[in-house]
Amino acid sequence: MSYVGVPHGVELDGAKLFYTHVHLHGGPAPVRRYLPQLIELVQSGRINPGKVFDLKLPLEQVADGYRAMDERRAIKTLLRP
């Protein structure tokens, strides 16, 4: 099992992982390191992030976007001003 990012409020039973031979690997997601370059690439039109966003909502519906992703009705939500 692997994860990216910092888990919050998660508890794991180490003995259960050990005896079921489950391996847990995780690490940080260095988003901030790449974000300025990626934003520039999107704004200049050199990359199209549209293939990732499958739900588009106005900014004031941000909670609906998070809910849709949490319920697996959307992969990523694009929020527009």
N, C-alpha and C positions, 0 to 999 in steps of 0.2 A: 504494500500500500504506500502511496506517496502523496505528498501534498506540497503546495506552494503557497507561501504567505504565512502569517502568524495566526494560529488557531486561538480563538477566544472562547472561554467557557467550555472547553472540551476536556473530558477526563477519559483516560484509557486504562484498561486493566492489563498491566504488564504481564502478569502470569498467563492470562488467557492468550495474549499475543504469542508468548513464548511457547506454550504447549500446543498451539495450533499452527506453529511454524510460519506465522505471519511476520513479515519484515516491514518495518515502518521507516520510511525515509522522508525527510522534509528539509526545506530550506526557505530562505527569504525570497521575495519577489522584488528585484531591484528596479521597480517601475520608474521611480523618479530619475534614475540614471539615464533611461532611454526616452522618457517622455518629451523633453524639449525637441529632440531630433524628430521623433515620430509626429509631433504636432506640426512641425515645419513641413515634413513630407506630405502630410494630409492636406494642409492649407495650400501648398504649391501644386497639388494635383498629381504628384509623382507616385503616390500610392492611393488605393481606393479601399477604405476600411468598410465599405458597405456590405461586403460579404459576411462580415461578423455580426452586424446589427440586423436583427430580424424583427425588431419592434421599434417604432418611432413614436415618441410622445412629446407633448409640450413640457417644458421644465416644471411647471406647476403640478404635473402628474408624476413626479419622480417616485413617490411612494408606490404608485401602481406599477411602475417599471421594475422596481426592486421586488415587488410581490410576484410579478410574472416570472422573473428569473428564479426566485426562490421556489415557485411552484412548477418550474421546468416548462412553462408555457412559452418562454423566450430564452434565447442564448445570451444575447446582449441587447440592452435598450439604448437607443440613441435619443438623447434629450435635446430638444430644440428650444431656443429662447422664445 
